[in-house]
């Protein structure tokens, strides 16, 4: 039986409602009647189940549900609605602002960890994926069938949130974002109904779920296209220690290279920037993958290398596709079921941009080389290649899905952690990243437009509605009013009615 104890974790509005209606015994009884695990404050295991990946946040959900079926999810949703709670789903739990816990105390959290099956239809090659899977386990399961799909590198990220708001990986220039592979979704709506959303069934909901998924219900099954795993991959890593001026020149050179007339889709990369060896210098790295024949890689990268100084280090790793996924994951393994997830205490920002002009690149590298040196937080910047010649991401219309920022060349992630990754987070970390972003935005030419990436969600971001969703936001608001008129599925930066 579930033990239920009221604490300050419950929202004031929910407490007032329950006491005013004498519903305390009814809520306790309803919780106990569920045929799956539920944890509430005071239960053994609750503290672990309610812990955030980003330790900058500590929230106390009113209850954490662990359903096993879509009908279980429906029961949890109905119970939340009945007692006036807001309901959120949690996949891997890596939301940068702990939105998988509601982004605040007092929410009903539906933890999807039991939805962890993956299967591939041998004829259609469509994968059926439970949204509680982590990316590493999805990659392993697909690889066992000789298949693959585009997704990020961190093995512990949950596929549910990742696919619902974008999903970039090194194969995305060739195969698109994770959400671009999705063919249909099973979703529990806030009235408890279980529906299918696809191009032919609830097509408006299907549009919204591919880019703003968490705001409309709880996805219980993902059906997605897969691709034949490449027969060979080449992971490349180059590193330089450059002056700010040389780093700005190298950025320009790389932009010219990726926008050249014949860059293959099989080429993917990101610039990894960090503090240089001394003030005035920048650590400048290029990491990525070549997903074509290994003997063709040298000719592809040669035009770029000819325009920059000789790197201080260079490493090429040729092997199987799944070996490349494991290598890029950085942990030496992809199976996430045997070792607990890690945590961090951090803040992140993002920009999705067209190519940077000279003034922007110069100001940005100068900032990194000066204010970025000797900071009291650990930081890095990843300049991810979304665009460039032949990019599958850019080949999708900006209004084809709720994911609007389709014309970007770069998605830039700015990330800084507290010392040793533990609380408290220094206020200087916010200032540091604000300055990085401002060095680019404040030097923008006329007509230079930019956005931000919802999977790098930023709780301090202003004008987030436009930056995340662009011209798609009014339609999303209309659909929110249609599918969740009582704002049951709510968290910071959720789609507003």
Buried (B, 14 or more C-beta within 10 A) or exposed (E): EBBBEBEEBBBEEBBEBBEEEEBBEEBBEBBEEBEBBBBBBEBEEBEEBBBBBBBBBEBBBBBBBBBEBBBBBBBBBBBBBEBBBBBBBBBBBBBBBBBBBBBBBBBBBBBBBBBBEBEBEEEEBBBBBBBBBBBBBBBBBBBEBEBBBBBBBBBBBBBBBBBBBBBBBBBBBBBBBBBBBBBBBBBBBBBBEBBBBBEEEBEEBBBBBBBBBBBBBBBBBBBBBBBEBBEBBBBBBBBBBBBBBBBBBBBBBBBEBBEEEEBBBBBBBBBBBBBBEEEEBBBBBBBBBBBBEBEEBEEBBEBBBEEBEEBBEEEBBBBBBBBBBBBBBEBEEBEBEEEEBEBBBBBBBBBBBBBBBEBBBBBBBBBBBBBBBEBEBBBBBBBBBBBBBBBBBBEBEBBBBBBBBBBBBBBBBBBBBBEEEEEEBBEEBBEBBBBBBEBBBEBBEEEBEBBBBBBBBBBEBEEBBBBBBBEBBEBBBBBBEEBBEEBBBBBBBBBEE
